Amino acid sequence: MNKSLLSKFVGIALFSLVSGRVLVADDYWVPKGDPGTEAGVMKTLEQVEPRTIVTNLPFNITNSGSYYLVRTLTGSDGNYGIAIAANEVKLDLNGFSLNGTSNSLSAILVTAPTENISIRNGVIRNWGQFGVEATNGIDVVIMDVKAFGNGYGGLYVGQNAIMERCSVYGCGFAGGAMGHNPPWNDGIQVGSFSTIKDCKIRGNGGAGIHTYNHSRIIGCTSVLNTNATGVSVEDYCTVKECTAAQNKIGIAMSSKCRVSENTVGENGILGQPNWPNGIEINGNNNLIEKNSVSYNFVGIRVMGTGNLVINNFVSKSMNTDIYVQNVSNYVGAVSMFTNNFGAITNINPWMNFSFSGP
């Protein structure tokens, strides 16, 4: 570098230090901000997002805003944990737990019709009623929440919900949870237009996952819900890449759903009555494709009309691999293998496969 160019850079650097300006590009200068002025002071987290500590239970949220825990909190008999009666509420459990008692109510209760509630990052266990009772809420987001051993359902929310990376174990066995319509003993229950993704559900009194119309269930695991269905959906729903095993029924649907690329096994093997099945099609015009269905009482049971069942692998069913009650359905031919080897010679692209060998 020649001396004149070096002198020019040194001059620019000195000018920047003295003037409090930063060179951005040729002929463009941006003020750095002086200490003590608004431009020169960093904002605290409290200034960026004012937050309120949930100090004790029961706790009432009546204003919009952000709320968080700083320690594990325990409820009491006859009381809820946190009641929400405002829109635009963000509740961060911050990795801590809300612990209930045997005669407590719900851990988190949405008491009035609300919108845009977020509940994240913590554990809800052993409440007398629901873990989260938010059926009054629309556009509720629940992420990274674990609900264990709650007497009624685990996580219940209204329409337009998003639920991701949640776990629900052992909920729905209290006496008051039984006999209601809609059920009060499901692991996860969401309203229409909802999405459930990457959740784990095990051993609940009712269905593992229960959704209403126009919902999606992607990449979830629902097992050992032995009194009910692993995944139960209503109309216009999608169930994809899920595992449903050792439930009474693996996956059940109403009408106009797509159920594809799921693993469904050992459902109905505990002797439950009323035709327990791996996949149960109760309605009409559903697409069932590319599922692996094995060791169920009945593999796939088709009840309605106008359903399309293709490209499934159904094996080792205790009763029947594919049972079709009504002829007004479209079921790919079943290619059966009775030994543990063999070449596939059938070129029918809609073929279902059955394997009954060792």
N, C-alpha and C positions, 0 to 999 in steps of 0.2 A: 504494500500500500504506500503511495507516495505521500510526501509530507503535507501537501496542500489538502488532500482528501482526509488524512488523519486529523488535521487541524479542524476541518469542517465538522467531523463527527464529535470531536471533543467539545467544540462550541455548542453543538446541538444539545449534548448531554448536560453541560453547565446551564444552558438556558432552561432546560426542563426542570432541573433542581431548583433554580432560583425562582422561576415563574410559577411553579406548581402545575405545569401542563405536561401532557404526555403526547409525544409525536405518534400519530396513527399511520399516516401516509403522507406523501408529498403535499405540503400546504394545508394539512388538516390537523388541528390540535383539539384535544378534548380535556376539559378541566378535571383535575383529580379530586377536587373538593378539599376544603380546609378543615382541620380539626375543629369541632364545635359547631359546624354547620350541618344542615340536613344531608347534604351530599356526601359528607365525609364521615358519617356515623353509621356503623353496622346495626341492623335491627336485631333484637333478641327474638327467640322463638315465640315468646309470649306476645311480642308485637306483631309478628307475622301471622300467628294463629293463636289468639287468646284461648286458653284452655282452663277447664274447671276440674278440680280433683273430686272424685267420688269418695267421700270421707267415711261414710257409714251406710248401713242398710237398715230399713228401707230408705231409698233415695229417689226423689221426684225430679224429673227433668221437664220443665215447663217452658223453657226458652231454647231457641235454636242455638247451636254452637258445638264446641268440641269438649268432650268429657273423657277422663281417663282415671285408671286405678294406679295407685302407688304401692299397694299391698293386697294380699288376699283378704277377702271380706266374707263374713259368715252371716247368713240370714237367721230368722227366728220363726217359730211356729205361728201360723195364722197371718203371715206377712209375705208380700212379694219382695223381690230384691231391688230392682231398678224399674221405675215406671216412667215411660216416655209419652208425653202428650204434646209434642211440638214437631214441626217440620224441620228439615235440615239439621239433623242431629248426627254427630259422629261420636261413637262410643268405642274407645280403645281400652280393652282389658289389659293391655300392656304386658301380656305374658302371665298375669296373675289369675286366680280362681275366684269364682263366686260359689261358695259352698252353702247348700241348703240343709234343712232339717226334715225329718220325716213328715211333719205336719205343716211345712211351709207351703207357700203358693208357688207362683212361677218366678224364675230367676230374673228374667227381663220381660216386661209386659208393656205392650203398646196399647194404651188405654183409649185412644181416640183415633179416628181416621187421619193418617199422616202420610207424608211423602218424604222420600230421600233420607232414609235412615241407614247408617252404616255401623255394623258391629263387627269387631275384629279382635283376633289375637289373644285367646285365653281359654280357660276351662270353666264349664258350668256343670256342677255335679250335685246329685242327691237332693234335688228339690222335689217337693211333694207333688207339684203339677208339671208344667212345661219348663223345658230349658229356656227357650225363647218362644214367647206367645205374641206374634206380630202379625196376625191375620188381618188386623186393621191397617197395616202399613202397605203402601204401594211404593215400588222402586226401592225395596230394601236390599242392601248388600250385606252378606255375611261371609267373612273369609277367615280361615285359620282358627275356627272355633271348634272346641271339643265338648260334646255334651254326653255325660256319663250318668247312668243310674237315676234319671229323673222319672218320677212316678207316672206322668202322662207322656206326651210326645216329646221328642228331642228338640227339633228346630222347626217351627211353624211360621210361615210368612205368607203374605198376600201376593197380589199380581205383580208381574214385571220384576220378579226377584232375580238376583244373581247370587249363587252360592258356590264357593270354590274352596277346595282343600279343607273341608270340614269332616269331623268324625263324630259318629253317634253310636254309642254302645249301651245296651241293656236298659233302654227306656221303654215306658209303656206298660208296666206290670202292676200298677196300683189299681185297686178295685174300682175307683171312680173313673178310670180311663176306658172301661169296657162299655160296649153297647151303644155307642154314639154314632150318628151319621151326619156329617163326615166323621171318620174315626178320630179318636183322641189318643191313640196309642201307636201312631206311626213314628218311625225314626226321623225322617224328613218329610214334611208336607209343604208344598208350595202352590200358589195360585197359578192361573193361566199366564201365558207369555213369559215363562220363567226359564232360566238356564241353571242346571246343576252340573258341576264339572269337578272331576278328580276328588270325589268324596268317598269316605269309607264308612260303611254301616254294618253293624253286626249285632245279632241277638236281641232284637227288639220285639215287643209284644204284638205290634201290628206290622204293616208293610215296612220294608226298609226305606224305600223311596216311593212317594205318592205325589204325582203331579196332575194338574188339570190341563185343559186344552192348550194347544199351540206351544208346548214346552219342549225343551231339549235336555237329555241326560247323556253326558259324554264322559267316558273314561272312569266310571264309578265302580266300586265293589260293594255288593250287598249280599251278605251271607248269614246263615243260621237264624233267619227270621222264621222259625219253624211253624208258627201258627198262621202265617199269612204269606204275602208275595214279596219277593226280593225287590222287584221294580214294577210298579203299577202306574200306567198312564191312561189318560182319557183320549180325546180325539186330536188328530193332527199333531202328533208328537213324534219325536225322534229319539231312539235309544241306540247308541252306537258305542262299540268298543268297551262294553261293560262286562263285569263278571257277576253272575248270579248263581250261587251254589248253596245247597243244603237248606233251602227255604221250602215252604209248602208248595209254592209255585215260583218258578224262576222269574219270568217276565210275563206280564199280562197287559193287554191293551184293549181299547174300545175300537174306534174306527179311524181309517185314513191315516195310519201311522206308518213309519218306516223303522224297522228293527233290523239292524245289520251289524255283522262283524263282532258279535258278542260271544262270550264263553258261558255256557249254561250247563251246570252239572249237579247231579245227586239231589235234585229237587223231588220232593214227594217220596223219598225212600224210607221215611220214618213211619209209614203206615197211616198218614192222614187220610180222612175220607174225602169223598166228592171229587174224584178224578184229579189228583194233584199232577201237575204237568211241568215240563221244562219251559216251554213257551206256550202260552194260552192266548188264542185269538178269539175274543168274544164278539167283535163287531165285524164291520164290512170294509172292503177295499183297502186292506193293509198290504204292505210289501215286507216280506220276511226273507232275507237273503244273507248268505255267507256267514251263518252262525255255526259254531261248534257246540253241539248239544249231545251230552253223553251221560249215561248212568242215571237217567231220570226214570220215574215211573212210566209216564208217557212222554215221548220226546217233544213233538209239536202237535198240539191239538187245535184243529181248525173248526170253529163253531159257526161263524157267520157266512156271508156270501161275498163273492167278488174279490177274494183275497188271492194274492200271488205269492207262492212259496217256492223259491228256487235256490239252487246252489248251496244248500245246507248240508253239513256233515252230521248225521244223527246216528249215534251208536250206543249199543249195550242198554237199551231201554228195558225196564223190567216187564212192561206190558206191550206197548206198541211204539214204534219209532215215529210214524206220522199217522195221526188219526184225523180223518176228514168226515165230519158229520153230514155236510150238505154237498151235493154234487156241483153246486153252482160256485165252484172255486177253481183256481188255476194253480195246479201243483205240478212241479216238474217231476218227471218219472224218477222212480227210486232205483238206483243201481245198488244191488246188495252184494256184499262180500262175506263169505262164510269162513274164510281162513285168514291167516295172517300174511298173505302175500297175494299178488295178482296184478296183472296189467290192466289199465283202464282203456278199454277199446271203444266205449260209447262216446261219440262226438257231439251228443246233444248238449248245447251250451246251458240249458236250463236244468240239467240233471241235479237231483239230490242224491247223496250217497249215504248208504247204511252199512255198518260194519258190525257183525255179530260174532266174529271169531274170537280166539283167545287173546 
